[in-house]
């Protein structure tokens, strides 16, 4: 990071605030290599106890974390405001979401079917060979290392979705504290630790590590006790962790990294003809929401050249040009924003449609709208580099064919958005189909910013938006990242876990001989 | 491979038979680099059509492959016998299993719920923000590259489980033909190609590549059109592919490699006291089944020292020493067997309990039983190297504590087996619990060889048994390796896939607002 951290003579760290433009009070100890070894060993030990806790006990733990977070009160909000520059209302909302996530996973645990219990009943008389009794379910994998994001200090950090889903699945969590909000991290860690104590969980069910040293972090990633990694952040950091975790460990482990997405929005001509200005207002709000610091910020706008498109561009440019710069998360996010935006502007064939004076000295992000054509977009992959901040690139297409080719040239994305009316959706079905292949979430007549925490959410997508397109980091199924199936063959009844017992004491949905059912089975 | 392949002056390949001890008739063209590019491009093109086929159409295709395999008749069996040295009855059985797998996936497709449809209904009146309509399901990921195994020329090769599950999920398949059975591969490929034609599937829904050249195979793995890899084979080859696929491609892709397992069997004292000789006979049969050429061959036997253990060892040694060597799959498997067995024997603290004269000149595998103690086992990871063939290592433990420590020292395994009576299972619950953490399948009072193709099977396990402990390569859920979730937000009804339509036309099980149901939902 770019001087966001001040290392004291004591070795302790202070964090810089883009709000006060100074280092904040509070010093944070850094974790040593030998402490990392200890943290990992303790997490492995804690796993032995924690994995024995019932789903109901884990649910109570998660709800207790939610309560403890609320009990932190205004101190949490105030500290996070100073550390991230995010406004109070946003942080209060994000806290609600974070607490909601914890409660969703508690619900998922109480409902219980998430373990995917499958039972194939024995056929002792089958010819030529009898079939044994075979039962399977998901079990926790072991300690999970979580790298939180700067842009969601609650919902994607210390007590965020990765932590909640890993704990829900039955795994201890080690958080690598984000240097941008070390105070917020400490408060959240305290909430989790308090909840663990109150609900009788092993101490090391949660721990965190503070370090801004790359080799220390690599040492952490290489700990054999760690069985999976959840990450939200930059492409560069995500892929460095992915590489270490897959090729430099004795045992390679899965990395669920959510990294880089520019979230294309396809604005179709029918809709544009009806409503160019309303669409422009909607898109502008999404581009500038939270100073553009969302993983799902719409960084690409595809439109087909015509009169309505011109009207749209004019309207959008006007709103962007009038956007008042707001403070960004930290110095390095701000620096990277201007840097990556300038790099993009300097690419051949890029026109500036609207811009606001640089506000870098104030650590503020100035909104920008750029433009290129489809041929240029298709020819130059640099136009797909993420610009994390309030900037978007209009890609003007001559016709459907060019639009389709541009979509085919897209890298993998978290989201893709279609803005279109009924006729558009029919006429451009082939483009929509092509876009679906590139994204984890395809949305219609909305904006990609704003990720609902629910059962059907996919916050994931093909590479490079994530390192694992089969997973989601938001929503109920995020829990499945941190579990693996085990199959029990002819297991004595006394050893069967509750979820697989013949009497179905948990009353969960199971698959019996291939059919969904809550029925009991004969022993 | 060790001269199993003879390259003709024409560049074509001939395969060696351990049965005839000569090269077999038939020459097989090798695939060039430019042909590989073409195969990959064609598979990507075929995907555009194939992914549009309904589940019912894909089911018919899979059943047609099954029919075409049966229609190959005795020619297939005879060729495979010559190419693999496997006996007729085993190959007829394996063909039945292969056809059964294809039919199981056809059933899974017809039942339809495997796509994991989840619907969260819109809440337009929710405060502070309305909730959109969000629906998700699994979709195919694109062309899958399959590396078949030598030891199951039908069930884990050209038309085996990886191919069946990838095709079932909606993906074209490219098979890297196994050099051990190129003639069998051609026949199986013909069956699949015929089925594709008869059921109106795109030509390139299936293709295969023949090459014994490492750089050509790497070129294949690096094709961007390929979106996932299924592999069954050696640790060395599996990890080479894993490394290329995760770090040397522009887009890293998932590798489902089933590689190396020594399948520990824990034989507990109660059971042994009752039945030492019967257990010895059961275990001996599993060690020598198919000349030990099973991924699930029991290569480690843990027992606690006592009188019954001695009786067991004596009985087992006697059977092993009397085992008549049988022909192995090919020269290199045979060579590697003797080589890895000798390496293991030369480790400190290894005693030979029973052995049969080397039969390497006849390409036959001689059964062997070795012994060590728990302290030695725990101290030396080399004792966990896979010996692929009819060999097993007895690990004598002084007591429960040593047994428990030895289990903790185990690497990840496909299977772990407990042989024990009711009291054993209670007394050694902590050991069983520890073993569960190491394996994909935990079985009781049976043998690990023999993998049931069913819904609850897990043929997978922690590294190094596989590269992805969250997956299975056998059973219904193998299909999920080759799919990813997509989320549709406020999708117009006309564009919703059948599985997500409000009326539930497929009548599948779905999750609606978190609850399992086959109900329709309001639009």
Interface residues (C-beta under 8 A of the other chain):
Chain A: X107 X108 X111 X113 X118 X119 X120 X128 X129 X131 X132 X134 X135 X136 X139 X141 X142 X242 X243 X246 X247 X251 X252 X254 X412 X422 X425 X426 X429 X432 X436 X437 X439 X440 X441 X442 X443 X444 X445 X446 X450 X452 X454 X455 X456 X457 X458 X460 X462 X463 X464 X467 X468 X469 X470 X472 X476 X477 X483 X484 X485 X486 X487 X488 X489 X490 X491 X492 X494 X495 X509 X511 X513 X514 X515 X516
Chain B: X93 X107 X108 X111 X113 X118 X119 X120 X129 X131 X132 X134 X135 X136 X139 X141 X142 X242 X243 X246 X247 X251 X252 X254 X412 X422 X425 X426 X429 X432 X436 X437 X439 X440 X441 X442 X443 X444 X445 X446 X450 X452 X454 X455 X456 X457 X458 X460 X462 X463 X464 X467 X468 X469 X470 X472 X476 X477 X483 X484 X485 X486 X487 X488 X489 X490 X491 X492 X494 X495 X509 X511 X513 X514 X515 X516
